[in-house]
Amino acid sequence: MNKKGQVLVLFLILLPFLLLLVGLIVDLGLAYNEKRKMEHAIADSIGYALDHINEEETVLKINMTNLLKENIKDIYELRIEIKDDKVYVRVEKRIDTIFLPKNQILKLSYQGEVINGEKRIKKEG
């Protein structure tokens, strides 16, 4: 019995699954990277707001919005609230993927405040 070529046939059968697995890993990595970039941009904008908390609220919100839009492309929804010397930011962004379900929305909510002269920024929810 001639057994030449059996490994090649097995490899060709498994190749689509291997490519799908690599694509899924790349998709998850890109989504994670996008989430990290969003977290840093949100933390920076909240830090800015806490440094300028005594400015007019409208101007502060405009500056925060501009800062977020410079660092996060294609924001789907953005909410900024400032009350009782606390800053609340919620950002939603639609991310494009190849292998994950389409129109994935990344939602992040953060809150920041100054306690005893120290800025504290934490994730909500």
BELLIN-V813079 format. One record per residue. RES is the residue in three letters. SS is DSSP state (H for helix, E for strand, L for the rest). PHI is phi as a letter, one per 30 degrees, with the letter a starting at -180 (999 if undefined). OMEGA is omega in whole degrees, -180 to 180 (none if undefined). Layout:
BEGIN
RES,SS,PHI,OMEGA
RES,SS,PHI,OMEGA
END
This chain:
BEGIN
MET,L,999,-178
ASN,L,d,-177
LYS,L,c,179
LYS,L,d,176
GLY,L,j,-180
GLN,H,d,179
VAL,H,d,179
LEU,H,d,179
VAL,H,d,178
LEU,H,d,178
PHE,H,d,-180
LEU,H,d,177
ILE,H,d,-177
LEU,H,d,-176
LEU,H,e,179
PRO,H,e,179
PHE,H,d,177
LEU,H,d,178
LEU,H,d,177
LEU,H,d,179
LEU,H,d,178
VAL,H,d,178
GLY,H,d,178
LEU,H,d,178
ILE,H,d,178
VAL,H,d,178
ASP,H,e,-180
LEU,H,d,178
GLY,H,d,179
LEU,H,d,178
ALA,H,d,179
TYR,H,d,178
ASN,H,d,179
GLU,H,d,178
LYS,H,d,179
ARG,H,d,178
LYS,H,d,178
MET,H,d,-180
GLU,H,d,180
HIS,H,d,179
ALA,H,d,179
ILE,H,d,179
ALA,H,d,178
ASP,H,d,-179
SER,H,d,177
ILE,H,d,176
GLY,H,e,177
TYR,H,d,-179
ALA,H,d,-180
LEU,H,d,176
ASP,H,d,-176
HIS,L,b,-173
ILE,L,d,-178
ASN,L,d,177
GLU,L,d,178
GLU,L,d,-174
GLU,H,d,-179
THR,H,d,180
VAL,H,d,180
LEU,H,d,179
LYS,H,d,178
ILE,H,d,179
ASN,H,d,177
MET,H,d,179
THR,H,d,179
ASN,H,d,179
LEU,H,d,180
LEU,H,d,-179
LYS,H,d,176
GLU,H,d,-174
ASN,H,c,179
ILE,L,b,-179
LYS,L,d,174
ASP,L,h,176
ILE,E,d,-180
TYR,E,d,178
GLU,E,b,-179
LEU,E,b,176
ARG,E,b,177
ILE,E,b,176
GLU,E,b,176
ILE,E,b,177
LYS,E,a,180
ASP,L,h,-179
ASP,L,h,174
LYS,E,c,-179
VAL,E,c,179
TYR,E,c,179
VAL,E,b,174
ARG,E,b,-180
VAL,E,b,174
GLU,E,b,-180
LYS,E,b,176
ARG,E,d,180
ILE,E,c,179
ASP,L,c,178
THR,L,b,179
ILE,L,c,-174
PHE,L,c,177
LEU,L,d,178
PRO,L,e,-176
LYS,L,d,177
ASN,L,h,174
GLN,E,d,179
ILE,E,c,178
LEU,E,c,-177
LYS,E,c,178
LEU,E,b,178
SER,E,b,-180
TYR,E,b,178
GLN,E,b,177
GLY,E,b,177
GLU,E,a,176
VAL,E,c,179
ILE,E,b,-179
ASN,L,h,178
GLY,L,i,-179
GLU,E,c,178
LYS,E,d,177
ARG,E,b,180
ILE,E,b,-179
LYS,E,b,179
LYS,E,d,177
GLU,L,c,174
GLY,L,i,none
END
